[in-house]
Amino acid sequence: MAKSKTVEKRQRQSEKHRERNRSYQTRMRGRIKNLRTLVESGDAEGAREALRPTLGLIDTTAQKGVIHRNTAARYKSRLTKLVGTLSPAEEEPQPAES
C-alpha cells in the first residue's frame, strides 16, 4: 500500500503510461505483421505502399520512448530489405549520355 501522496500519484501515472505504451507497441506490431503478410503473399505493390506508413509508425514509437531508437532502426532496416527482395521496382530510365 502506498504511504504518501507522491507515491500514489506516481503509481497512477505509471499505469497510464503503461497502457499508452502498450497501445503503441500493439499498433506497431500489427502494422509490421500486415507488411510481412503482404510480402509473403507476393503482393509487391501493396507491400511497397504499406512500407512508408509502417516505417513512420516505427519512428513515432521510438520518439515516444516505447522502443529504443536502435531497435527502431533495426526494424526499419530489416523491413526495407524484406520489401526489397520482391520483384525490383520499376526504375525511371536514365537519360542517355551523348
C-alpha positions in Angstrom: 0.0 0.0 0.0 1.3 3.5 -0.9 2.5 5.5 2.1 2.4 9.0 0.5 0.5 11.1 -2.0 3.5 11.3 -4.3 3.8 7.5 -4.5 0.1 7.2 -5.2 0.4 9.8 -8.0 3.4 8.0 -9.4 1.5 4.7 -9.5 -1.4 6.4 -11.3 1.0 7.9 -13.8 2.8 4.7 -14.3 -0.4 2.8 -15.1 -1.4 5.5 -17.7 2.0 5.3 -19.3 2.0 1.5 -19.4 -1.4 1.4 -21.1 -0.4 4.1 -23.6 2.9 2.3 -24.4 1.1 -1.0 -24.8 -1.2 0.6 -27.4 1.7 2.0 -29.4 3.5 -1.3 -29.2 0.5 -3.3 -30.3 -0.3 -1.0 -33.2 3.3 -1.1 -34.4 3.5 -4.9 -34.2 0.2 -5.2 -36.1 1.5 -3.0 -38.9 4.7 -5.0 -39.1 2.8 -8.2 -39.2 0.5 -6.9 -42.0 3.5 -5.8 -44.0 5.2 -9.2 -43.6 1.9 -10.9 -44.7 1.9 -8.8 -47.9 5.4 -9.8 -48.6 4.7 -13.5 -48.1 1.7 -13.3 -50.3 3.9 -11.8 -53.1 1.9 -8.5 -53.3 4.9 -6.3 -54.2 2.9 -3.2 -54.9 0.8 -3.5 -51.7 4.0 -4.1 -49.7 5.7 -1.0 -51.1 2.6 1.1 -50.3 2.4 -0.2 -46.8 6.1 0.2 -46.1 6.2 4.0 -45.8 3.4 4.3 -43.1 4.8 1.4 -41.2 8.3 3.0 -41.1 6.6 6.2 -39.9 4.8 4.4 -37.1 8.1 2.7 -36.0 9.7 6.2 -35.9 6.8 7.6 -33.9 7.0 4.7 -31.4 10.7 5.3 -30.9 10.2 9.1 -30.5 7.6 8.3 -27.7 10.2 6.3 -26.0 8.3 3.0 -26.2 11.2 1.3 -28.1 14.9 2.2 -28.3 16.0 4.2 -31.4 18.4 1.4 -32.4 15.6 -1.1 -32.2 13.6 1.1 -34.4 16.5 1.4 -36.9 16.8 -2.4 -36.9 13.1 -2.9 -37.6 13.2 -0.4 -40.4 16.3 -1.8 -42.0 15.0 -5.4 -41.9 11.6 -4.4 -43.3 13.1 -2.3 -46.1 15.4 -5.2 -47.0 12.4 -7.6 -46.9 10.3 -5.5 -49.3 13.4 -5.0 -51.5 13.6 -8.8 -52.0 10.3 -8.7 -54.0 10.5 -8.0 -57.8 12.5 -4.9 -58.4 10.7 -1.6 -58.6 10.2 0.0 -61.9 13.1 2.3 -62.2 13.0 5.5 -64.2 15.1 5.4 -67.3 18.3 7.4 -67.1 18.9 10.0 -69.8 21.4 8.7 -72.4 24.8 10.4 -72.4 25.8 12.0 -75.7 
